[in-house]
Amino acid sequence: MVNLIKGSDFDKELSSSKIPVIVDFSADWCGPCQLMAPLFEDLSTIYAGKLRFLKLDTDEAGEVAERFEISSIPCLILISRGKEVGRLLGFMPKALLIQKIDEILSKV
């Protein structure tokens, strides 16, 4: 399950997670972001219990996007214990996303 969050809740959501978090930085107007949305939802079921899935609108949470130096979207950032451990930029097919997420998680 993907949780939509507001910028004001971002730090609280990260600190309350006992497992690594993956955040989808996106925007409603972004075509590739719209293509990524159903894949991100599918991945949330595949990684249930291993990763917490959050979605953040960069237009509504510009301060968080700026803090993470988001310069293009979609951008998926994996965060473990409050620190960025991996970043995936742009739309990717599901199999490639799984491969890259598994590579990042293997190092956490």
N, C-alpha and C positions, 0 to 999 in steps of 0.2 A: 504494500500500500504506500502510495506517495502522499506525503503531507505538504500542502501548500502553506507556506509560512510568510510572515511579514518581517521586514527588516528589524523592527523593534523586538521581535521574538527570536532572532537568529542566535545570539549568544546563549540564551536560555535553552534553546533546543539542542545546541551542541553540547552544552555542559550536562544536560540531563540524560544524554545517550550513553549507555554502557557498552555499545558496540560502535565500530566506525560508521561514519555518516558519509553519504554521497549527496552532493547538492547540485541540482540542475539550475544553473543560472540561465534564464531565458526571458523572452518577452513575447507578448501576444502578437505583435506585428511581424515577428521573425518566422519566415517560411520553414527554414531548417529546424527551428525549435518546435514547430508544430509537427513536423515529421518525427522528431525525436520523442515527443510526448508519449505515444503508445508503446514505444520500445522501452522507455524508462519505466513505465507502468508494468510491463512484462518482466523486466529485470527485478522489480521489487518483489515479485512472487518467487523468482528463482533464488534470490539472495535473502529471503525472509529469515530472520534470526541471525544473519551474518553482517548485514548492512542496513542502516536506516536511510530511507530515501526521502529527501526534502526537495521542494521546488520553490525557487525564489524568483520573482519578477524583478528584473534589473531596473525597470522604469520606476517601480514603486519603492525599491530598496537601493537607490543609487549609492548611498553611503557604504553599504556592505559590498556592492560590486566594485566600488572604488578601492576599498580596503584590500580586496583580493586581486586588484589590478586586472579586472575583466575588461578585455579590449575587443573580444568578439564572442558571439553567442551562436549556438548553444555551447556552453562550457560546463563540463562536469568536474567537480572537485571532490576528491576523497579526503576526508579529515578524520584523523585518529588522535585521540587525547588532545584535542584542541589545535593540532598542527596539520597543515596540508601535507599529504603524503603522495598525492598524484593528481594530475590534471589531464583531462581529455577534451580536445577542442574540435568543434564542428560535428556535423552529422556523420554517423558511422553505422554500418550494418550491425545487426544484433550479434552475430557470431564474433565480429571484431571487438565489439564492446565487451562481451563476456571475456574474451582472451585478454584484453588490456586490463580489465578490472581484476581478473584473477592474478595477473602479473603483479599489480600493485598490492593486492591483499596478501600475496605470498611474502612480501617484504615487511608487512606490518606486524 
